[in-house]
Amino acid sequence: MCDSGETRQSRATRFDETEWTTLEVNVKADAFEGLLEKAAAEGKKGAGQYFTPRLLIQSIVRCIQPDPRRSKDYKICDPACGTGEFLVSAYDWLLSVTKNGAELDRATAKRVKTATYFGQDLVARPRRLALMNLYLHNLEPHISLGDSIYDPPPAERFDCIFTNPPFGTRGANQAPVRDDFTISTSNKQLNFLQHVLTILKPGGRAAVVVPDNCLFADQAGEVFKIIAEDCDLHTVLRLTNGTFTPYSQGTKTNVVFFTKGYPTENVWIYDNRTNIPGITKKDRPLTQKHFSAFEKCYGKHPSGGTKRRASDSPDDRWRKFSIAEVQERDFKLDSLKWLRDESLDDADDLPPPEQLSTDAISELENAILELNGVVALLENGEPQ
């Protein structure tokens, strides 16, 4: 048996002997994506800050169907792009519906390659990884370095936006000064939602991953009221606990889907969380089956226009709420619940400690945000 030094040397030799330039684009791209996923899974705390589970990304993309063939100026964006997985998955989806690109005419193929995929990230390292990720997929993306919610918005407007804004309260702890933000708040996710509203074209579609506290936090109702007035907020997916395992295991998250330019009449919610065993890294890993029932309920229309019925979910996880019902709850979407949580009836079946800890931290962070808002008002001399 070789010692560790010889093992490393032999591996290095095999690596150096590989004819990387002769490998197909998809082989190199898949290898790079695998390295990104492995690094996020095995890295120290914070390594997953720019990594969203690929299975979740692919499910969202299948629902929204980002198809650049729809117009000659079709643009796709992730304003918190991390390593660019949303953009890569959007391109992979296009290849899957065009026989690996064979059905694209020459002009469309060139436009898709050079003028379709846009992103931005606050940190230089993930931006570089995103550029490499998309280059390896034979794309020429436009990925900028900057703060999406504190910098002025870009000039471009987009047909399709996917994003998973960073969770937590780190970073600037004050409300951005932007004329296009109707609601002044220091809550990152609520500001990202306002940013998406600004840069989304009329008729454009968006899917945004947000934590639970974004649905009930102070001023959340105000932001979602604006979204409901300016957009068709047609779908909310409550994700299974542990979906972000191992990156942020206890965080409770949701995906909100909306289309700009059409006021909301009904909000459909799919509860993929209540009474469902949480995701774990080994015993209950995330699989495509965790999203298949939701995708069936979502329907084939990318803007949620498929005729929907509550009976599409045999276990009563799919429910429609009229805009009047949403308004009665002050647009706090977290309050739109109907399934009884059986774990609350059994003291022996309480959520795991990490989930309870995360819930407590989430509530504390929300309280801190509200207190900071009060402090800001006092400093500005505004009446309470």
Secondary structure by P-SEA (a helix, b strand, c coil): cccaaaaaaaaaaaaaacccccccaaaaaaaaaaaaaaaaaccccccccccccaaaaaaaaaaaccccccccbbbbbccccccaaaaaaaaaaaaaaacccccccaaaaaaaaccccccccccaaaaaaaaaaaaaaccccccccccccccccccccccbbbbbcccccccccccccccccccccccaaaaaaaaaaaaccccccbbbbbccccccccaaaaaaaaaaaaccccccccccccccccccccccbbbbbbbccccccbbbbbcccccccccccccccccccccaaaaaaacccccccccccccccccccbbbbcaaaaaaacccccccccccccccccccccccaaaaaaaaaaaaaaaaaaaaaaaaaaaacccc
